[in-house]
Amino acid sequence: MQLEMVEELGLDEKLLEILEKEGIRQFSDIQRLAIKAGVFKGESLLLASPSASGKTLIGELACVNTVLKNRGKAVFLVPLKAIAYEKYGDFKRRYKNLGIKIGISTGDFYAYAEDLEKVDIMVLTYERFDSLLRLNPLFLKDIRIVVIDEIQNLGEEQRGPRLENIIMRLRNFENLQLLALSGTIGNPEQLAQWLKCKLIVSKNRPVPLNTFILTAEDKNEAIKKLVATFLKKNCQTLVFVSRRRDAESLAEKLSNITRPFISVNEISELNHMISNSLKYEKTMLTNKIAKLALNGTGFHHAGLSTLTRSFVEEAFKKGLIKVLVCTTTLSTGINFPAHLVILRDLLVAKTDYEDIEINEININRVFQILGRAGRPTYGERGYSIILVHNKNEKKLFQSKIFNIENGKYIPKFEPVTSKLAESGLDEALLVFIYENPGVSEEEIVEFFRGSFWCFQRGENCRESIRELLLIPGESIYEIVKANSKTAEFEAALKIQDSEVKILKSDADRLEAKVRSNMCSFSPNGPHCNCIIFSSLRTSLCRHLTKLALYVDNYLPDFKGVISQSLERKYVLDFLLSNRLVRKIRTTEKNVYETTNFGNMVVKLYLRPKTAIIIRESLKIGINDMKDFCEMFGKVLALEGRSVPPQFQVAILEVYENRIRLEEVPERFNISPGDFESLLDLSGWILHAIATIAKLEGYKDVSEKAKDLTRKLGVSISAKLNTTL
């Protein structure tokens, strides 16, 4: 399809001129199919095609076309901040002369949308868009198209439920075009049907990609030979490994091979970049990066600061770094291609600072990695190589990732499955009630029937979702009585309140000493170390019964822990018992609305359990800044961030003026990138703690949060509204 042929299919003629200036003379296969399917006339589509096939450009054009045709505003959603900034730059560079206002906002912070309401196209992360919808659901009133890049993230346990909830809420807006993009998805037909989109599939790639699985007893030696071969052809290489330290050590080993291939002029340009980009950072990592870059190699992982990562990325894009060794941080996202991609490790390491968890790499992630090779403007063909140790491993892995059709290897993508019921149902229900005060139980069930979780379970999901959400909540007294033998229940009533001592309490677990016995309620069930409990097995002993009754009387916010421990895991009861939601009795039916606390949790963009932990920590007591820093570290971890144990000590020393902030990474052995990420998150979390403390009447703790915010130099207002 030639460019001049598509105007009648809905593309504004101004965009044809821009494409021609960009050197784009014809559309790729997936682009032609999308245009014929009506992408420029408002049709909702799911585009499933390989990386570098042109899906993103269609998303861009659809957004700009919608604005030029005066149909309304556009939103372009991406999973990562780095992608958002790159995409924002693409929009500004290509379409700045069309009079279109483009805005960007990233993060998951408590803020208002006034600035973004003034722009035509918004580039947002999933979380930022979710936050804006919560603060102002009418934010969508003028939006006519939403593009969701990398929609396969719907199947991620950590972020998938929030993305799923976004899509569920988008269904309520009429005349909204949805354009979903994915390069790795195993069940596109099912997903398209749920999205109510036409499915457009293409297996063609403008730049062909040759993929090989090679055996090598010594993988590093094999990499050296491959790199040397491609360097002679003036081709760049990306090497993917599982761990940060492996990325650094292998980059050093490869520097001897790359050194002869870097010219005097390139060294001069690198020195200029180093003096400009890294002059404010003098750490061991930046010194190592600078030294390796001058030899033509580099490494890239999440431990690098933003400035250092930017330097590495820019040097590679300019062809100055010939070989870059990286972790999976570069497997998706920014346009960062190479001629050759080598996947060395089939395992990935996940670090939580106390242990390293090694998992087999996700198949979809494998293809995202391989897809970094061979892209337009980077040669006529790309090469990707997977290294395995022997023929048996090759045969096993080959059968795992490929189907063979007519002698060709076809990628075997993993299906996207909903994780909503596993980790996000409580938050999704809270947000729904917040946005629909006075909602009935039937309306709740009907809304969640529209989830991907229900869709994947077919017609029988109605009762399943009702059970998860709405099993009528019995009182703790009734639950405990039903789980205790009569003699033990009566014996529990004789135990004095003074004989109960609470040792630990959070959103998932209660521990206490009842008389001289250690008792607990947790997701693993109830437990007591007394002989009676051991003999009863399926019933509660008097000590556990007393603890539950004590909680019922004195710690009502922990009723949900008791009920969940006893397998009463219905979500609405959890929200009710923790005072996030309240029931309003009417003459006809029960309806629900969020409490002031629930409203605040939604606006602060906190997970319900995180907010409960903050509130209960306040009740237990924050006596000094040390207690506050311990609670602060716990909250950061609850929000899914790995927190090194020394971080709490470090921020306490910063608060007490015993160390300067910039000295923390070196002194406490925290990678600059990790420290930067934690600080970035700290502004939001400290604001949340300050707000909840003020709401609950703990003004001293609220002031501590504000003091620490100032000491850490994290400006809440700057972080909360990053519109450019």
N, C-alpha and C positions, 0 to 999 in steps of 0.2 A: 504493500500500500504506500503510494507516494504521499508526501505531506499535503500537496495541493488538493488531494482527493477527499480530505477529511472535514473540510469546512461544512459541507452539507450534513455531516454526522454530528454537528454541534460544537466544534472547536472554533473559538474566536480567531479571526484572521491575524490579530496582533501576536498570538502565540506561535503561529506558523512562522512569522518573521524571526522571532526569538530562537526558535529551534534551528532555523537555517543559519543564523549567526553562530550558534553553538556547534555547527558542523554536523547536525543531525539531518540526514537527507531522506531517510526512510524509517519506518517503524519496525520494531522487532515483532516476533510472532505473537507473544502475549499481549503486546500493545495493540496490534491489529485486531485480535480477537476481542479485547476489551472495548475498543472503539465501535466495532460492529455490534457488540452487545448493548451499546447505549450508555457507556460511562460518561459521555459528555452531555447526555440528555436526562441525567438524574437517576439512572438505573443503579440499584444496589448490587454490588458484585463481590465475590471472593476470588481473588487472583492467586492461583497456586502454580508457581513455576520456579525453576532453579535460580540461585543467586546470580546477580549480574544479568538478568534477562530483561530488565526494564520496567519492573513493577512500580518501583518508587517514582520514576518519572511520570508515569500515568497518574499516580496519586497527586503529585505536584500540579500537573496540568489540570486535573479535575478540580482542585481547590481554586486555582487562579481563574479558571474558566467560569466557575460558579460566581465569583466576585465580578468579573468583567461583564457577565450577562445580567448583572443586577438581580441575581436570585437570592442573595444573602451572604452570610459569612461562612468561613470554613475553619475546621480544626484538623490538625495533623498530629496524631498521637504516636509517640515512640516510647520504647521501654527504658532508655537510658539517657542521662543528661548529655553525655558526649555526642550521641546521635542527634539530640535536640539542637545542640549548638551548631553541628555540621549542617543539619537540614535548614536551620534558620539562615545560615550563611549562603546556602544554595538559593533559597528564595530571594534573599536580598540581592545577590549577584545577578541572577537571571531576570528578575522581574521588577527591579527597583525603578525603572523608567516608566512603568505602567500606572503610576499613581496609587499603587496598592500599599496600604499600611500593614506591616507585618510585625507581630509580637511574639515573644518567647517567654515562657515561664517554666521553671523546673522545680522539682522537689515536692515535698508533701506537707507544706507548711500552712498554718492558720493565716488566711489572708482574704482580702476582698478582691473583686474582679473589675473594679472601676477602670483601671488602666487598660486592661485587655478588652473591655467593651468598646474602646475607641479604635480598635484595629480591625482589619478585614480578615486576616489569616492568622491563626494562633498555632504556634508549634509548642506542644505541651507533652510532658511525660504522663503516663497513665495516672500516676498518683496525684499529680497536680490537677489534672482534669477532674478526677474524683473529688478532690478537695473543693474545687470551685463549684461543682454541682451541689455539694452538701451545703456550702455557704449560701448559694443562690441558685436553686433549681431552675429559675427562669433565665439563667445564663444562656440556655439553649434557644431562647425564643427566636433569635435572628439567625441561628446557624442552620444551614441547609445541607452541609456535607461534613461527615466525620470520616477521616481516613485512619485506620488502625494498622500500623506497621508491625510486623512480627507477631501476628495474632496467635501463633502457636504457644506464646507465653501464657495463654489461657490454661495450659496444663501444668504450670509451675505451682508447687505447693505454697511457696511464700507469697507470690504476687498474683497468681492466677485467680483466686477468689475475688479480689478487688476488681480485676479486669472483667470478670464475668458479671459482677454486680453492676458495673458501669453499663455494660451492654443491655442487661435486663432493664435498667432505667431508661436507656435510650429508646426502648420500644414504645414508651409512652408519648413520644413526640412524633406527630404526623409530618409528612413531607420532608423527612430527613433521609438523605442518601447515605448509605453506609458502604464504604469501600475497604475491605479487609485484604491484607497482603501477607503471604507466607511463602517461604521457599522450602520448608521442611514440615510436612504434615501428612500423616498416614491415613486419615479419615476425612478428606476434604468434602466428600458428598454429605456426610452426616453434619459436619460443621456448617456448611452452606445452608443446609435445610433449616438448622436451628436459627441461623442468622437471618433467614428469609432473604437470601441473596442468590443471584444466579452464580453458578460455579463456572469459572473460566480456567481451564487447565492447559498448560503447555509444558512439554519436556525439552523444548529447544532452547539452546543457549547461544547468543550471538557470538561469543568467543568459546569454541569447543574446549572441553576439559577432559584431559586424559588422566585416568586414575589407575594406579598400580598398587598392589600389595606385595611388598618385597620382604624376603627373609634375610636376617642378618644376626649373627651371633653377637657381634659387637655393633650396636646401633650407632654409637658415636663415630666410629670409624667409617661406617657406611654414609653417615651424614657428611663427613668431611669430603669424601669422594664425590658425592652428589653436588655439594656446594661448589667444589672446585670446577666441576664440569660446567655448571651453569654460569659461574663467574666468567669463564672464557667466552661465553656467548653474551656477556654484558647483561645478565638476567639477575634479578633480585630474588631472595628466598626468605620465606617465613618458616621457622621451625617451632612446632608446638610441643611443649613438655608439661608435666603435671605439677611441678613444684617451683616456687620462686627461686630457691637456691640452685636448682638445676638450670633454670634459665640463665642465671648469672654465670655459673661455672662453665656451661657449654659455650656461651658467648665468648668467654675468655679463650677457650680452646680453639675456637674457630678464627680468632683474630689473626693468628699466624698465617692462615690461608687467605684471608681477605686483604691483608696489608699491601701486597704487591698490586692490587687492583684499584687502589685509590690514588688519584692524581694529586699533584701539587696544588692545582687550582681548587680541587675539592677540599683538601686539607685547609686551605686558606679560608674558604667559605664556612667550613665547620668551626674554625677558630673564631670567626666573626659571630656565628650563631651562639657559640658557647659563651663568649664574653657578654653578649646581649641577653640571652635567655636564662643563663644559669648564674649570673653574677650575684644574685641575692641568695643563692643557696650554696652553701659550702658544707656538704655532708659527705660521708663515705660513699653513699650511693651515687650522688651526683658526680663526685670525682671519678668513680669507676666508670660511670656512663660516658663522661667526657673523654677519658683515656681510650675506651673501647671504640667510641665513635671515630676518633682520629685514625683508628686502624680499620675502619669500615664495618664494624659489628656493633651490636647493641642488644639490650634486653628490655622487656616490657612486662610489667606485672602490677597488681593493685597496690603494691607497697611503695610505688613511686609517687611523688607529689604531682599535682596537676601541671606545674611548670616543667618538671622533668619529663613527664609523659608527653607533653606538647612538643618539647624539643625533639624527643625520639621520633614521634610521629611525623613531624615536619621534615626531619633529616631523612627519614626513609622515603617519604613521598617525593622528595627532591632527588632521590637516587644516591644520596651521599652515604647512607648506611646501606651496605650491600646485603647483609644477612642480619635478620632480627630474630632472636630467640624469645619466645613469649609463652605465657600461660593462656588459659582459655579466655582471659579478659578480652582478647582480640578476635575471638571466634565469631562474634556478631557485632553489628553496629556500624561504626564509621566506615566509609569507603576506603579501605586500607588493603589494596590487592597486591599480589606479587606474581611473578612468572611461575615460581615453584613453591608449593607448600608441602612440608614434611610433617607428618604426625608421628612423633616418636613413641609417645606413651598412650596406652589404651586404658590407663587408669587415671583418675583425677584425685587430687588431695584437697580436702576441706579442713582448714585449720580453725579451731576455736580457742587457741592459746593454751588449752590444757591438754589437748589431744589432737592428733591428726587422723582424720577419717579418710580411708582410701576406698573409692568406689569405682566401679566400671563406668567408663564414659558413656553418656547417653548417645544413642545412635543418631538422633537428630542433630546433636552437637557435633558429631563427627562430620556430617555433611555440611554443616555451617563452616567448619574449619576448612574442609577441602574446597569449599566454594570461594575462599579468599583468593584462589589462584585463577589467573586468566580473566581479565575484565577489559571492557572497551578502553582504548588508549593505552593498554598495557600489553600489546602484542596480539598476534593472531591466534594464539593457542596457549592454554594453561596446562600445568602439570601438577598433579597431587599424588603424593606417595605415602602410604601407610606402612610402617615398619613393624614386622613381627619377628619372633625369634626362630621359628622353625616351620616346616611344612604343615604340621598338624594344627598349629595355631593359625596359620594362614587359611587353611581349609575351614576351620571353625568360624573364624571371623568373617570370611568371605560369605559363608552361608547365612551369617547373622545380619549382614548389612545389605546384601544384594539378592534380588530375584533375577534369574536368567530367562530372558525372553528372546527367542529367535537368535540365540548366540550373543545377545547383548546383555550387559550388566545394568539392571535397573535398580536404583536406590530403594531400599526397603525402610521407608520412614515409619517412625513409631506414631501410633494414633494419639491424638490429644484427648485427654480424659479430664473431666471436671474434678477439682479438688475442693469445691465449695463446702461439702459436708464434713470434710476432714479438718479444715482450719479456719474457715471464714464465715460460717453460718450465723454465729452470734452477732458479728459485726454487720453483716448484710441485713439481718432482721432489725437490729437497732436503727440502722440508717433508713430502712423502709418505714418504720413506725414514726421516726423523726420527720420524714418528708410527707407523711400521711397521717397526721394526728386524728385520733378518733377512728382508727381502722379496726375492722372486725376480724375475728379469727378466719372466717371464710375468705375475706379479702386477702389476708396474709397467705393462706394456702394457695389461692388463685395466682398471686404474684409469683410465688416460688415455683409454681408449676411451669412458669416460663423460663426457669433456669436451665442451663446446659446439663446440670446434674440430673434433673428430672427427665429432660429430653432423652438422655442416654439410657434411661431405665424404662422408657415406653409408657404405655397407658396405665400400668399398675403403680406409677410413682405417686399418685395422689395420696394414698394411705401411708406410703413410706415417708413422704415429706411432712404429712400431718403428725406422724409419730415423732419425728425428729424435732419438730417445732412446738407442738401443742398438746402433748399428753397432759391432762389436767394435773396441776401440781398439788400434791397432798402436803399437809403441814409436816414439819420435821417431827413433831410429836407423834403423828399418825404413822409416818414412815418408820421411825425407830420402834414404835410399839409392834408394828407388823414384822419387824426383823429381830425381835427379842423374844425369848421364851418368857412366860409369865413370871417365873421366879426371879429371873435376872432383871426384868423390868422393875419389879417391886423392890428388889435389892438396890437398884440404882437410885430409886427415890429416897433411900435412906442415907446416901452419901452426901455429905455437906458440901456446899459450894466452895468453901475454903480449902477443900481437899483436891481441888482442880487447879492446876497451874499450867497455863498456856506457854509452850516453848517456841513454837514456830507457827506462823500463819501467813499464807499468801493465797492467790486465786486458785491454786490447784491442790494445796496440801495444808493439813492441820496436824500439829503434833502437840501433845500435852502429857503431863504426868497426873494421873488420877490415883490418889493415895500413893502407893509406891510403884505403880505400873505405868509403863510407857505405852501410850495409845496414839494412833494416827488414822486419819482419813485421807486418802489420796486416790488418783485415777486407778491405782493397782488394787483398790479395795480397802476395807478397814483392817486394822491389825492391833493386837494387844499382846504383850508378852506374858500375860497371866495363864495359868494352867487351865482355867475354865474356858477361855477362848479357844485354846488348842483342842479341847475335847468337843466343843460345840461345832466348830468349823464353819457351818453355814449360818449361824446366828450370832447376834451381838452379845458380848458379855456385859456384865453390869458396869464395867469401867467405860467401855465405848458408849454404852447407852447413856451413862451420866454425862460424858463429854458432849454428846449430841444434844442432850437436853440443856446443858449449860450454854452451848452455842445458841440454841433456840431462844434462850432467855436474855443473854448478855451480848452476844456477837451475831446479830441477825444478818450482817453482811456476808457471813461465811456459811449461810445455810446451803448455798449452791454447792459448796465443797462436799457437804454431807450427802446431799441428794445425788450428786454425780458419782461419789465414791460407792454409793449403794445402787449404782446403775440406773438412777432416775435422770437420764441425760437429755432431757428436753430443754430446748434452747430458751423458749419464752419464760419458763420458770427461773432459769438462771438470770435472765435480765430483770425479772420481777424481784427475786430475792436479793439481788444486789443493788436495788433501787435505781436502776437505769431506766426502767419502764414502770408505769403504774396502770392498774386496771380501773376502768370507769364503768360502774354498773348502771345500765339503763333498764328501762322497763321491758325492752325486747331482747337485748343481747349484751354481751360483754364487749367493750371496745377498749383500745389501748392508746396511750400517748407516752412520750418520753418525759422524764422528770427534768428538773433543772440540771441535775448532774448528767443525765443522759444527753441532753442538748449540748452540754459543754464537751462531752467526750466526742460526739460526732464532729463538732466544729474544730476541736483540737486535732482531729485526724489520728486519734489513738485507737488501738485495739481495746475492746472492753476490759480484758484481763489486765492489760497494762494500767489502765486508769484505776482499776480496783486496787492493784498493788500500791499505787501512789497514795490512794485514800487510806488504805489500811496501815501503811507505813506511817502516815501522819498521826493516826490514832495510837499506834504503839509508842510513838515519841521520837522526835528528832531533837536531841539535846544539844548537839554542837555540829560544827562543820564536818567533822569526821563521819558522824552518823549520816549527814546529808549526802556526802560523797559516796558512801556505801549504797545508799538507796538510789542515788543517781546512776551509778554503774549498773545496778540490777535492772533499772528501767530501760537503759540503753540495750542491755542484752535481751530483754523481753521483746523489744521491737525488731529482733532478728539480726542484730549486729554483733559480731565477735568483739568482745571487749577484753583486752589484756588486763590481768589482775593489777599490774602496776599503774594502769591509767588512773585509778581512783587516788592512789598515793600522789601521782604526778599533779593532778589538778588541785589537790589539797595544798601541795607545796607552792603552786602558782598563786593560789588564793592567799597564802600566808607570806607572799613575797620572798620566798626562799629560793625561787628559781624563775627565770624568765621563760615565757611561753615557748619561744623559738628554740630554747635549749632542751626541751622535753624529749623529742625523738632520740637524740644522741644519748642523753643522760639515762633514759629509762629503756633504751633499746626497743623503741616502737617505730616501725617503719613510717616515714614521712606521709605516705599515702594513707595508711591506716589512721594516723593521728589526724590528718586533715579531714578524713571522712567522719571521724568521731566528733571533731569540733563542728563540722558542718551540721551534724545531727544534734549537737548539744544545744544550739540556739532554740530549736523547736522543742526539745524535751524540757529544757529549763523553763521555757515559756509555759509549757503544759503544767509542770509542777507548780509554778508560781500561781497560775490561774486556778487550779484545783485547790491549792492551799488557801487561797483567798476565799473561794466559794465555801470551803468547809470551815472557815473561821480561824485558820492558822496563819495569822499575818506575819509572825516571826519567820516561819519557813518560807513564805512567799518572798520576804525580803532577802533571805539567804539565797534563793534562786536568782533574784535580780542582781545581787552582789556578785555571785559567781559568773553570771552572764557578762558583767562588766569586766571582771578580772580576766576572763578567757578571751575577751575581745570579739565575741560573737554578737553581732548586732541583729537582734530579732527582726527589727523592721526591714533591714536590708535582706535578710534571708527569706522573709515571708512574702516579699513581693518583688521578684526579680524580672521585671518587664523591661525589655530593651527597645 
